[in-house]
Amino acid sequence: MKNRNKIFSNIPEKVLFFCLSVTAAIIIVLGWFNWTSYKNSQTFINRDFRLQQLSSVVIHLDEVLTMSARLGAASGDVRWEKRYLEFENKLDSAIKEIRSISPEAFITENAALTDSANIKLVKAEHQAFRMIHDGDLDSATQLLFSKEYEKNKEIYSEGMINIGKALHIQAQSQIERQRRQGILSLTFLIISLLMLAIVWIGAFRIMKRYLFEKNQANKLLKEQNEEYIALNKELQTAKEKAEESEEKFRTIFEQAPLGIAMTHSFTGKFKDINPRFSKIAGRTAEEMLSIDWMSITHPDDVQPDLDNMELLNTQTIKGYQMEKRYILPNGEYVWINMIVAPLPVGDKSNPYHLCMIDDITERKQSEQVLKESESRYKSIFYENKSIMLIIDPKTGRIIDANNSSIDYYGYSKEELLSLNITNINVLPKAQVGHEMQNALKEKKNYFEFKHKLANGDIRDVHAYSGKIEIDKKTFLYSIIHDITAQRVAEDALKASEKQLRELNATKDKLFSIIAHDLRSPFNSILGFSELLIENVKDFKVAESEMFLGLIYSSAKNTLILLDNLLNWAKTQTGKIIIQPEKIILSSIIQETIEISNSAAKIKNIAIKYNQSDEVEVYADKDMLKTVLRNLISNAIKFTKSGGDVNVFVISKHNKVEISISDNGVGINDETRKKLFDASINLTSWGTANEKGSGLGLVLCKEFVEKLGGNIWVESEEGKGSDFKFTLPLKKS
């Protein structure tokens, strides 16, 4: 029994050590996963950045080579060949570096087409320089501006862009793989929760052991009581037979398994004792016959025994039974169960009584162990911070509940114990019963439920259930954890992941526009500017004006593109601020037309504003300017030289309809359906080979809708287009 106490006393330390070990292991594993994921993510991000950098350099150098060859053909200056060869080496170095970083990107069919186009371009450019050396500048110019050369150049440019995208997608795949490692860390966290649940299983096994030992102790007590009854019957029989035979009485007296003594009813001195009595008292028969029972009785037990003796001597009672302690010579004490009855022999003035005792020290120790086990059970169950219930699996009635469950569900203990589990679990009653049977048969122990609190709130919970025996009856215990916050966090994580994907898509589109659509115009501006600087003294005024016009047009288109790019980025990240105000519509339209007139004059296009009555709208001024500028710029872009662009304003009820129409190339049905789709990077060339980003109309749609209006297009291929949008009028 002492060994059992030692085992139980060491259990908390063992559980604590186990919990600390599990926690340390989880921290080490999660730390290793996070560090590895971080290092790999940084490597792939740096690699992706370098590949995007190299892709931009290759596209830029290709433009420089083309410009050098064309300028050499235009001027006949052989210095352009030296410049060409210098940048050709840089281009080769950049392509080699890309191949060394990601050789697999150059084994695709697209890479093969790109290499083939590059070889043809280099061959044509070298052939052009040979023609320049021979003085045949016209043939060199025709070769460099031929349709085949332009086609190969377009194939090469698009191929390098696609290779860059493929490299970027590959890098993103690697980064996604690292994200999955992050998910693995979350899995470890879930495992840690399961391990903690296992710890609680261990705790309940301790309770199960306690209940088992309690049952064993009760069984032992029952057996002893039965033994006491049998002994009492035997002693009664012995007493009756003692009247008939002293010899038989002595035999029973000496050999009885119980301690038997004859004591004086008044003085308490021992007159006769059997060997078993001497052994229990820890003294010899001679020592016992020289003392009284009070001298060996524990001080706390003397008075209760004297009270019983007085009742016995006055014949108020015929006998009594009590449990008390005898003090041993070494100072320790032994527990005895004592039965006292008067002896119907001898002189009534000098009475004696018969005292029968049995050593119950072991039983008392067992009872003490039971009390300690019961105390541990109450500590584990009632004072536990986890929500714990004991449930009858047959009826679903809640048998017991700890303090944490009372606090969690919001009921008093009496109210909670009057409920059925189906009053808490929101599942149908039949399904709850089915799940209880699964737990009872140990088919399933881990459940996810929705539980209803006293205030009506519905909470998500994890429940771990198993069977337990109490007083030979089988019940279910449930350990319940609230996971509502976890569910909210998971939903927030999913929303965050969706937002992150959208931001990644925005970033990819921005990189694509920056890498090609924004860089190419700057290359043209730099090339023409450099050409003007180097030949300013040789060019005529008309030639200089031509180049300056090209530089101005490129700069103007680039500014519009950059403005669209910045505005679109703000809308995607939610940083754009709408400041609606009262606006005179005609002034905004006139201002936009004046800004667009310079581009229209280059193509000999007339912009006409069909002004009606003054109209006031309620809109953000900067957003409205951006929408008008993009729609008028598009109309100019897709209208042939000598065409017209018309702006109409019509008031309709509580809104105004603005129309920008042209008599340009028009739009087919398939393209018209994709114009305002942000997920499709739709670009096309203008009537003077103007290149767009496909961003302007997407931005117009977002701005118009933010201003409370709608935008649409009416067009017929070959006859022109009519872009229309509505805005709300100023409210009174």
Stockholm file with secondary structure:
# STOCKHOLM 1.0

chainA/1-732         MKNRNKIFSNIPEKVLFFCLSVTAAIIIVLGWFNWTSYKNSQTFINRDFRLQQLSSVVIHLDEVLTMSARLGAASGDVRWEKRYLEFENKLDSAIKEIRSISPEAFITENAALTDSANIKLVKAEHQAFRMIHDGDLDSATQLLFSKEYEKNKEIYSEGMINIGKALHIQAQSQIERQRRQGILSLTFLIISLLMLAIVWIGAFRIMKRYLFEKNQANKLLKEQNEEYIALNKELQTAKEKAEESEEKFRTIFEQAPLGIAMTHSFTGKFKDINPRFSKIAGRTAEEMLSIDWMSITHPDDVQPDLDNMELLNTQTIKGYQMEKRYILPNGEYVWINMIVAPLPVGDKSNPYHLCMIDDITERKQSEQVLKESESRYKSIFYENKSIMLIIDPKTGRIIDANNSSIDYYGYSKEELLSLNITNINVLPKAQVGHEMQNALKEKKNYFEFKHKLANGDIRDVHAYSGKIEIDKKTFLYSIIHDITAQRVAEDALKASEKQLRELNATKDKLFSIIAHDLRSPFNSILGFSELLIENVKDFKVAESEMFLGLIYSSAKNTLILLDNLLNWAKTQTGKIIIQPEKIILSSIIQETIEISNSAAKIKNIAIKYNQSDEVEVYADKDMLKTVLRNLISNAIKFTKSGGDVNVFVISKHNKVEISISDNGVGINDETRKKLFDASINLTSWGTANEKGSGLGLVLCKEFVEKLGGNIWVESEEGKGSDFKFTLPLKKS
#=GR chainA/1-732 SS CHHHHHHHHHHHHHHHHHHHHHHHHHHHHHHHHHHHHHHHHHHHHHHHHHHHHHHHHHHHHHHHHHHHHHHHHHHCCTHHHHHHHHHHHHHHHHHHHHHHHCGGGGSSHHHHHHHHHHHHHHHHHHHHHHHHHTTCHHHHHHHHTSHHHHHHHHHHHHHHHHHHHHHHHHHHHHHHHHHHHHHHHHHHHHHHHHHHHHHHHHHHHHHHHHHHHHHHHHHHHHHHHHHHHHHHHHHHHHHHHHHHCHHHHHHHHHHCSSEEEEEETTTCBEEEECHHHHHHHTSCHHHHHTSBHHHHBCHHHHHHHHHHHHHHHTTSSSCEEEEEEEECTTSCEEEEEEEEEECSCSCTTSCEEEEEEEECHHHHHHHHHHHHHHHHHHHHHTTCSSEEEEECTTTCBEEEECHHHHHHHCCCHHHHHTSBGGGTBCSCHHHHHHHHHHHHTTSCCEEEEEEECTTSCEEEEEEEEEEEEETTEEEEEEEEEECHHHHHHHHHHHHHHHHHHHHHHHHHHHHHIIIIIIHHHHHHHHHHHHHHHHHTTTSCHHHHHHHHHHHHHHHHHHHHHHHHHHHHHHHHHTCCCCCCEEEEHHHHHHHHHHHHHHHHHHTTCEEEEECCSCCEEEECHHHHHHHHHHHHHHHHHTSCTTCEEEEEEEEETTEEEEEEEECSSCCCHHHHHHTTCTTSCCCCBCTTCCBCCSCHHHHHHHHHHHTTCCEEEEEETTTEEEEEEEEEBCCC
#=GC SS_cons         CHHHHHHHHHHHHHHHHHHHHHHHHHHHHHHHHHHHHHHHHHHHHHHHHHHHHHHHHHHHHHHHHHHHHHHHHHHCCTHHHHHHHHHHHHHHHHHHHHHHHCGGGGSSHHHHHHHHHHHHHHHHHHHHHHHHHTTCHHHHHHHHTSHHHHHHHHHHHHHHHHHHHHHHHHHHHHHHHHHHHHHHHHHHHHHHHHHHHHHHHHHHHHHHHHHHHHHHHHHHHHHHHHHHHHHHHHHHHHHHHHHHCHHHHHHHHHHCSSEEEEEETTTCBEEEECHHHHHHHTSCHHHHHTSBHHHHBCHHHHHHHHHHHHHHHTTSSSCEEEEEEEECTTSCEEEEEEEEEECSCSCTTSCEEEEEEEECHHHHHHHHHHHHHHHHHHHHHTTCSSEEEEECTTTCBEEEECHHHHHHHCCCHHHHHTSBGGGTBCSCHHHHHHHHHHHHTTSCCEEEEEEECTTSCEEEEEEEEEEEEETTEEEEEEEEEECHHHHHHHHHHHHHHHHHHHHHHHHHHHHHIIIIIIHHHHHHHHHHHHHHHHHTTTSCHHHHHHHHHHHHHHHHHHHHHHHHHHHHHHHHHTCCCCCCEEEEHHHHHHHHHHHHHHHHHHTTCEEEEECCSCCEEEECHHHHHHHHHHHHHHHHHTSCTTCEEEEEEEEETTEEEEEEEECSSCCCHHHHHHTTCTTSCCCCBCTTCCBCCSCHHHHHHHHHHHTTCCEEEEEETTTEEEEEEEEEBCCC
//
